[in-house]
Amino acid sequence: MRDADPTSPEDMRTQPIARAVLALALLFLGVWTLWEFLPALVWAGIFAIAVWPLYHRAQHRFPPGRHNILLPALFTLAVALVFLIPLALAGVQLAREVHAALQWANEARHHGIPPPAWLGNLPVGKTQATAWWNDNLATPEGAADLLSRIGNGDVVATTRHYGSQLLHRLVLFVFTLLTLFFLFRDGDQLVLQLRRVSHRLFGPRGEHLGGQIVASVHGTVDGLVLVGLAEGAVLGVAYVALGVPHAVILGALTALAATIPFGAPLLFGVAALLLLVQGAVGGAIAIFVLGMLVTFVADHFVRPVLIGGATRLPFLWVLLGILGGVASWGLLGLFLGPAIMAALMSVWREWADTGAE
């Protein structure tokens, strides 16, 4: 009895199907295996796309040697420092604040908590509020009772929970940097392979779709991160000029919140409130008006031009992509949302143009 011919028509028809099923099964197993580390891989891809023009320019200026290690390591270190330096500064400031808070708590237990000056500046109810404060908090007994009630929570469990979360984020950050190093080192080869695979699977339009996604990430980085940093810088200068407490930290938090559209008002609202309780009504109004003006210009004029111009997305779809991405993917959604919307819009335009022909 003869063996079946491996090149028979039946085998020729079933082999592509079998290869496709095997590829899908391996893809599923790969995603399932790497599920916990997928955010690190995606973040590394976003950082690589954002920094790639600078890295490519540096490659031309300083051609890599045989091992191609120094330049990828330097760029990976630079990306790491962008995050580590602000975190270190915030950690030092937090340690100072904790030390001051412990000293304050010790003083409160022994001498009570005197009424703050802003109570006398309240527009209504200042007499009643001051009397209540003197009766309940100005004495050592009242202050000790308040501090004991605040500390009755399960501090150990809370510390353990946030400690484990911090450790998990640190591990993901290390894997992000490790992946980013290899993306820098092997980026040219990876781009070439992606172009070949997309051309083989989707034809010439696959490369166009990938270009739209890359352009979306570039536009989102410029429109969200850079514009958010600019908002934080402008408002931070205003905080310092008008005497807002902890102006530098509040300015940094404002820059972080400003990366999300309509996120900055929460922070400059806090700054205005701090000035208001100190009696600086004019400064509070100035901070609030300036903040609304800066965010209005940034969210309605600058960001739509930077993000929508790079991806040819209408402002509505840019906004929906960002907000929907954050709701679905967390912080990653800031970049994934517009990229997905750009890809969908590209496919839609392609189908619409094809139908018109």
N, C-alpha and C positions, 0 to 999 in steps of 0.2 A: 504494500500500500504506500503510495507516494505522500510525502509531506505536503502540507498546504503551501502554495506559492505565496511568499510574503509580499509580492508585488501584484497580487491579484486585484481586480477592480474593487472587490468588496473591502479588502484591506486598505486600499488607497482612499476609500471613502470614510472608513471608520477611524483611521489614524489621526486625522486632524481633530475629530471630535474627542478622541481619547486624550490627545495632547492638551486641548482646551480644558477638559475636565480636570486633568492632572494639574495644569497651571492654576486653575481656580482653587483647587483643594490646597495646593502649596501656598497660594496667596492667603487663603483663610487661616491656615496653620501659622504662617509667618506673622500675620496681624494679631492673632490670638496670643502668640508667644511674646510679642513685643508690645502688647497692649499698654502695660504700665509705663513703658518708655516712649510711647508715641508722642506725647507732648514735648519731650526733650528733642526728638527727631524733627518735629515740625518747627519748634523754635529755632533749632540750628539752621534749618532751611530758610526761615524768614531772615535770620541774621546774615546768612551767606548771601542771599539775594540783595539785601539792603546795602551790604558793604562791598559787594562784588565789583562795582565800577572803580572804587578806590583801590581794591586789591589788584584788579587787572592793570590799572595804571602803574602801580608799584612793580608788578611783574615785568612790564616793559622797561621800566627805569632800572630795576635791579634783577636781571635774569636769574632764575633759580639755578642752583648747582645740581650736582648729580642726585643728591638725596632730597632736595626741595623740602627742608624742614624749617629753616630759620624764618622765612617770610610768613608761612602759615602760622608758626608759633607766635610771632610778633603780633599779627593781626588778631589771633585768638586771645592773646593777653590783653590787647587794647580793648576788645569787646568786654572781656571780664572786668577790666578796671572801670569801665563805664558804669557797671552795676556795683562793684565792690567798694569803690571810693565813697559814693553817697551812702551806702549801707554802713560803712565804717564810721563816717561822720555822724550819721543818725544814731548809731550805737553809742558813741561817746556822749552825745547830747542826752540820750535816753538814760545812760548811767548817771549823768549829773542830775537829771530830773528825779530819778529814783532816790538818789542820795538826799536831795533837797526835800523830797516828799517824806522820807523817813525822819529827817530832822523836824519837819513841820509836825508830823504825827506825834513825835516825842514831846515837843513843846505843847501841843494841844492837850495831851493827857495830863500835863502838869499845871498848865495855866489857862486852859480853855481856848476857844477860838473867838477872837474879838470880831465884832461886826466889820465887814469890809466897807471901804469908803463908798463903793458904788450903791450901797443900799440907800444912802442919803440923797442920791441923784435920781431915784426912781420917780417917774412922773406922778404915780398914784400909789397909795398904800405904803409909803416909806416909813411912816410912824409905826404902823402895825407890824411890818416886817422887821424893823429894828427891835421892837419890843419882844417879838417871838424869838429872835436870834439871841437876845440877852437872856431870856428865860431858859432856852433849851441848849444853846451851844457855847455861850460865853463862859460857863462854869466848867471846871475840870471834870466834874461828874457827868455833865451832859455831853461833853466832847468825847470822853472815854466810852460812854454808852454808844454814841454814834459810830466811833471807830470799831468797836467790838461787833456791832451789827454788820458793818461793811465787811469785816474780816471773817464773818461766820460761814462764808461760802467754802466749798471744797477747793482750797487753793492748790493743794497737792495734785488733785485730779486734773484741774484746769492747766496747771503747769506741765503735767505729763502729756496732756493732749496736745497743747501747742508746741511742746518740745518735739514730739514725734512728727507733727506736721512740718516743723522747721527742718528737721533732719531729712524728711522725705523730699522737701523742696531743694535742700542742699545737694542731695544725691542726683536729682534731676538736673540741677544746674551744672554739676560736674560732667554728667553725660552729655549735656547740651554742648559744653565747651569741647569735649572730646570729639563729638560728632562734627562740630564746626571746624576743628583742626583738619580732619580728614576731608571735609568738603572743600576747604581752601586748597589743600594739597592736591587732591584729585579732581578738582572742579572741572577743568577743561575736558578731561576724559569722560567724566560723568555727563556733562552737557552733550558731548558728541554721541554718547550711547543713548541718551534720552531722545535726541533728535532722530537717530536711526529707528528706535523702537516706535516713536510716535508716527514717523513716516510709514513704517511697515504696517502699523495698526490702523491709522486714520488717514494716511495720505498727506499731501502737502498742507491740508487744513489743520492737521494735528499740531504742527509746529506753530501755526498762527494762534491757535488756542492757548498753547503754552506761553507764547509771547504776551498774550493778554493777561494771563495770570501773573507773570513776572512784572509786567507794567503796573498791575494793580497793587502788588506788594510794594513796589517802589513809590507809587503815588500815595499809598496809605501811610508808609513810613514818613514821607515828607509832610503829608497833610495832617497826620495825627501827632506823631512824636515831635517833629521839629516845630510845628505850630504850637503844640502844647508847651514845649520848652520856652518858646517866645512869650506866650501868655504868662507863664510862671515868672519869667524874668521881669516883664513889665509890671506885673502886679506885686512882685517881690520888692522891687524898687519903691513902689508906692507904699507898701507895708512899712519899710524902713523909714521912709520920709515922714510918714504920718504917725510913727511911734507905736505900731501894732506889736503886742508882746510876742516874743519868739518869731520875729518876722522872717528870719532865714528859713527855719523849718517850715513855717506856714507857706512860704513862697515855693519851697520844694514840693510840698504836698499839693499845692495849687497846680504846679506844672504837671505832676503825675495825674491829678484828676482831670486836667484840661485835655489829656490825650483822648478822653471819652467826650464826645459832643455833649454839651450841656452839663458836664460834670464840674466845671470850675465854679459855678455859682454857689455850690455848697460850701466851698472853702472861703471864697471872698465874702460870703455871707457870714461865716464864723468870724472872720477878721473884722467886719463891720460891727458885729455884735460885741466883740471884745472892746472895741473903741467906744461903743455906745454905753456899756456898763461902766466905763471909766469916766464918762461925762463928756467925751469928745464927740459931740453930735455932728459937728461939721466934718470932722475926719471920717466918721462912719458913713455919712452921706456921700462924701467924695470917693471913698473906696467902693461903695456899692454902685455908684453911677459909672465910675471908671471901669469896674469889672463888667458891668452889663454892656458897655460900649465895646470893650476889647473882645468879649466873647461873641457879641453880635457880628462884628466885622470878621472875626476868625471863622465862625461857624457858617455864616451865610455868604461870604465872599471868597475868603482865602482857601478854605478847605475844599469847597466844591470845585474850584479851579484846579487845585493840585491833584485831587483824587479823580474827579470826573474827567479832567483834561487828559490824564494819563490813560484812562480806560474807556473814554467816551461814554461814561455812565451819567445819566441825569442825576441831579442832586437828590431826588427822592429815593432812587435806588441806592445811592451811596449811603444815605442816612439809614435806610432800612437794612442794608447789608451790615453796617456797623452795629446798630442797636440789636438787630436779630442775631448777629454773630456773637455778641457779648452774652445775650440771653441763652444761647444754645451751647457755646463753647467756652464761656468765660473770657479771660483776657486774650486768649488765642483768637477769639472771634473778632477782635479789632482788625485783624489782618485776614483771617479766613473768610469773614463775611463779605467784604468787598471783592475778594478774589473769586469767590463762588458766584457772586452777582455778575462780575465781569465775564466769567466763563459762560454763564447762562445767557447773558445778553449777546455775546459773540455767536453762540449757537443759534439764538433766535434770529439775529440779523442774517446769518448765513442761510437759514431755512427760508426766511422771508425774501431774500434776494433771489434764491433759487426758484421759489414759487413765482416771483415776478417775471423771471425769464421764461 
